[in-house]
Amino acid sequence: MSDAMQVHIPDPIYTDSDRARGNFWLAVKLSLGLVALIWIIDLLNWGLGLGVEDFGIKPRDLGGLPGILLAPLMHGSVAHLIANSVPLLVLGTAMLYLYPNAALTVLPAVYLGPGLAVWLFARGGVHVGASGLIYGLISYVFVAGLIRRDRRAVAASLLVAFLYGASIWGTLPIAPDVSWETHLAAALIGLVLAVAFRRLDIAPRRHYSWEDESDNFVE
């Protein structure tokens, strides 16, 4: 098998170290913290009787500009909030653990970018929810696994495809009460960034002794 077709196995010294395990649990804690923050904000919002229309994105309305920052934290119902919580935890952990350097750019981009696109181009109404963040992370983790030869990246890509592959329908204007514009913009941003950052966060490859020996062969 040519080197171009191989899936590289990360060096166990890198992936199985105490530092790697610590980084994984840090990623879990940060993702849990984000989910907890969204729950607290939404519960306070509902407890105070505030409407999401006060904080959502209103396309081409100057009053809706703050929604670019606030809308991902707001949800229209408990069911909406629950539906977004588990994907945020899973995808946030995958992003922060596997791609910590890229995450410094990707997370702000998929948080703010879809909202800006919605404000500029989406149909009227009020757009709220963390689904833009979710779609951006789905796209990044999935595409990164397709274009890298790292076994961990490939495994994460397959897991995302299995768990959230059906979400592709959310990027199409099928359901009138779903912000497909947010989903589509986020997915495109995630795809572009996955390609742009394909050389970031490359885990050291496992090295075998026979590879050194093969370097001495003469054809």
C-alpha positions in Angstrom: 0.0 0.0 0.0 1.4 3.4 -0.9 2.1 6.0 1.8 -0.6 8.2 0.2 -3.2 5.6 0.9 -2.2 4.7 4.5 -4.1 5.8 7.6 -1.4 6.8 10.1 -1.5 5.5 13.6 -0.7 8.2 16.2 2.3 7.6 18.4 1.0 6.0 21.7 3.5 8.1 23.6 1.5 11.1 22.4 -2.0 9.8 22.6 -1.8 7.6 25.7 0.1 10.0 27.9 -1.1 11.6 31.1 -1.1 14.9 29.3 -3.3 13.6 26.5 -5.8 12.2 29.0 -5.7 15.5 30.9 -6.4 17.4 27.6 -9.4 15.1 26.9 -11.0 15.7 30.3 -10.3 19.4 29.9 -12.1 19.4 26.6 -15.1 17.6 28.3 -15.2 20.1 31.1 -15.1 23.1 28.7 -17.8 21.6 26.6 -19.9 20.9 29.7 -19.3 24.5 30.8 -20.7 25.8 27.6 -23.8 23.6 27.8 -24.3 24.6 31.4 -24.0 28.3 30.5 -26.6 28.0 27.8 -29.0 26.2 30.2 -28.5 28.9 32.9 -29.1 31.7 30.4 -32.2 30.1 28.9 -33.7 29.2 32.3 -33.1 32.8 33.5 -34.7 34.0 30.3 -37.8 31.9 30.8 -37.9 32.7 34.5 -37.9 36.4 33.9 -40.5 36.1 31.2 -38.3 37.4 28.5 -39.0 36.4 24.9 -36.3 35.0 22.5 -37.5 37.6 20.0 -35.7 40.2 22.1 -32.3 38.4 21.6 -32.6 36.6 18.2 -31.2 37.6 14.8 -33.6 39.7 12.8 -32.3 39.8 9.2 -31.4 43.3 7.9 -32.9 44.9 11.0 -30.4 47.0 13.0 -32.2 46.0 16.2 -31.4 42.4 15.4 -27.6 42.9 15.1 -27.0 42.0 18.8 -28.5 38.6 18.0 -25.4 37.6 16.1 -23.7 37.4 19.5 -26.7 36.4 21.6 -28.8 34.1 19.4 -26.7 31.0 19.9 -27.4 31.2 23.6 -31.2 31.4 23.2 -33.7 28.6 22.5 -37.4 28.7 21.9 -38.3 25.8 24.1 -36.9 23.2 26.5 -37.1 20.6 23.7 -35.0 22.8 21.5 -32.5 23.3 24.2 -32.3 19.5 25.0 -31.9 18.7 21.3 -28.8 20.9 21.1 -27.2 20.1 24.4 -25.8 16.6 23.7 -24.4 17.4 20.2 -22.7 20.5 21.7 -21.1 18.3 24.4 -20.0 15.6 21.9 -18.8 17.9 19.1 -17.3 20.4 21.4 -15.2 17.7 23.1 -14.1 16.3 19.8 -13.1 19.7 18.5 -11.2 20.8 21.6 -9.4 17.5 22.1 -8.5 16.6 18.5 -8.0 20.1 17.1 -7.0 22.5 20.0 -5.0 24.9 17.8 -7.6 25.1 15.1 -10.4 25.5 17.7 -9.1 28.9 18.6 -10.3 30.1 15.2 -13.0 27.6 14.3 -15.1 28.1 17.4 -15.5 31.9 17.1 -16.0 31.5 13.4 -18.8 29.0 13.6 -20.3 30.9 16.5 -20.4 34.3 14.9 -20.1 33.6 11.1 -23.5 31.9 10.6 -25.3 34.7 12.5 -23.7 37.3 10.3 -24.7 35.4 7.2 -28.2 35.1 8.5 -28.5 38.8 9.2 -27.3 39.6 5.7 -29.1 37.0 3.6 -31.8 35.0 5.5 -35.5 35.4 5.2 -37.4 37.5 7.8 -38.3 36.3 11.3 -36.3 35.7 14.4 -33.5 33.1 14.3 -32.2 31.6 17.6 -30.4 28.5 18.8 -27.0 26.9 19.0 -27.6 24.8 15.9 -25.2 27.0 13.8 -22.4 26.1 16.2 -23.4 22.5 16.0 -23.5 22.4 12.2 -20.2 24.1 11.9 -18.5 21.6 14.2 -20.2 18.6 12.4 -18.8 19.9 9.2 -15.3 20.6 10.5 -14.8 17.3 12.3 -16.3 15.3 9.4 -14.3 17.0 6.6 -11.1 17.0 8.7 -11.4 13.2 9.0 -11.8 12.8 5.2 -8.7 14.8 4.2 -6.3 13.7 7.0 -4.6 10.3 7.4 -4.7 10.4 11.2 -6.7 7.4 12.5 -8.2 9.4 15.3 -9.5 12.0 12.8 -10.9 9.3 10.6 -12.6 7.6 13.6 -14.1 11.0 14.7 -15.4 11.6 11.2 -17.1 8.3 11.0 -18.7 8.8 14.4 -20.0 12.2 13.4 -21.4 10.7 10.2 -23.1 7.9 12.1 -24.6 10.2 14.8 -25.4 13.3 12.8 -25.4 12.3 9.2 -29.1 12.9 8.9 -28.6 16.6 9.9 -27.7 17.2 6.2 -31.4 17.7 5.6 -31.4 20.6 8.0 -29.4 22.6 5.4 -32.3 22.5 3.0 -35.4 24.7 3.0 -37.7 21.9 4.0 -39.2 22.8 7.4 -40.6 26.3 7.5 -39.8 26.7 11.2 -36.2 25.7 11.0 -33.4 28.2 10.2 -31.8 26.2 7.4 -29.9 29.3 6.5 -28.0 29.2 9.8 -27.3 25.5 9.2 -26.1 25.9 5.7 -23.8 28.9 6.4 -22.3 27.1 9.4 -21.7 23.9 7.5 -19.9 25.9 4.7 -17.7 27.7 7.2 -16.8 24.5 8.9 -15.9 22.9 5.5 -13.7 25.8 4.4 -11.9 25.9 7.7 -11.3 22.2 7.8 -9.5 22.5 4.4 -7.6 25.6 5.4 -6.4 24.1 8.7 -5.7 20.6 7.4 -2.0 20.9 8.5 -2.8 22.0 12.0 -3.0 19.6 15.0 -1.2 16.7 13.3 -0.5 14.1 15.9 3.0 12.5 15.8 2.9 9.3 13.7 3.8 6.0 15.2 7.2 5.0 14.0 8.2 1.3 13.4 11.7 -0.1 13.4 11.3 -1.7 10.1 10.7 1.7 8.5 14.3 2.6 9.4 15.5 -0.7 7.8 13.5 -0.1 4.6 15.2 3.3 4.2 18.5 1.4 3.6 17.2 -0.8 0.8 18.7 -0.1 -2.6 16.6 -0.7 -5.7 
